[in-house]
Amino acid sequence: MRALASGARGRPFKSGLPDQGKGANMAYKIDPTKCIACGTCQSVCPQNPPAPEKDEETGKFKIVPERCKECGTCAENCPVEAISKG
């Protein structure tokens, strides 16, 4: 289990990363050439509605910036490592 980062007052952040607001910096991206459209990213995303959604045109998943809290759960669970930071 990974260690949690601490905030200014020593309180741990959820998922080990600070809440940077809706879509701040968009640290996580899905590589459409690696995505197999399995839906794991969407099913494990703690956001409601989930940040990853299926692109109607490509059938692959993409991250909706306004929903992403940059927790990294999708990247940690992607079976083909199609999601990366930055």
C-alpha positions in Angstrom: 0.0 0.0 0.0 1.4 3.4 -0.9 1.9 6.1 1.7 -0.6 9.0 1.6 0.7 12.6 1.1 -0.1 15.1 3.8 -1.6 18.5 3.4 -0.5 21.8 5.0 -2.1 20.8 8.3 -0.8 17.2 8.3 -4.1 15.7 7.1 -3.9 13.0 4.4 -5.3 13.8 1.0 -7.8 11.4 -0.5 -6.0 8.9 -2.8 -2.7 10.5 -1.8 -3.1 13.4 -4.2 -4.4 16.9 -3.4 -7.8 17.9 -4.7 -6.9 20.5 -7.3 -10.4 21.3 -8.4 -12.3 20.3 -11.5 -10.1 19.6 -14.4 -7.0 21.4 -12.9 -3.9 20.6 -15.0 -5.4 17.4 -16.5 -2.6 15.2 -15.2 -4.1 12.0 -16.6 -4.7 11.1 -20.2 -5.9 8.0 -22.0 -3.8 7.0 -25.0 -6.4 6.0 -27.7 -3.8 3.7 -29.4 -3.5 1.6 -26.2 -7.1 1.8 -25.0 -9.1 -1.5 -25.5 -12.4 0.1 -24.4 -12.8 -2.4 -21.6 -14.5 0.2 -19.3 -12.3 -0.5 -16.2 -11.4 3.1 -15.9 -15.0 4.2 -15.8 -16.1 1.5 -13.4 -13.3 2.3 -10.8 -13.5 6.1 -11.0 -14.8 7.5 -7.7 -16.4 10.5 -9.3 -20.2 10.7 -10.0 -20.5 10.8 -12.9 -17.2 9.1 -13.7 -14.5 11.2 -15.4 -13.8 8.6 -18.1 -16.5 8.3 -20.7 -16.7 6.5 -24.0 -16.1 8.6 -27.1 -19.0 8.1 -29.5 -16.8 8.5 -32.6 -13.9 6.3 -31.7 -15.5 3.8 -29.2 -12.5 4.4 -26.9 -12.5 6.1 -23.5 -11.5 9.7 -22.8 -11.2 11.7 -19.6 -13.7 14.6 -19.2 -11.5 17.3 -17.7 -14.3 18.9 -15.6 -15.0 15.7 -13.8 -11.4 14.5 -13.1 -10.0 15.0 -9.6 -6.6 13.5 -10.6 -6.8 10.7 -8.0 -5.0 8.2 -10.3 -7.4 5.4 -9.6 -8.1 4.9 -13.4 -4.4 4.7 -14.2 -3.7 2.3 -11.4 -6.4 -0.1 -12.6 -6.0 0.1 -16.4 -5.1 -3.5 -17.6 -3.2 -2.2 -20.6 -1.5 0.8 -19.0 -3.3 3.2 -21.5 -3.6 5.9 -18.8 -0.7 8.0 -17.8 0.1 11.1 -15.9 0.9 14.2 -17.9 
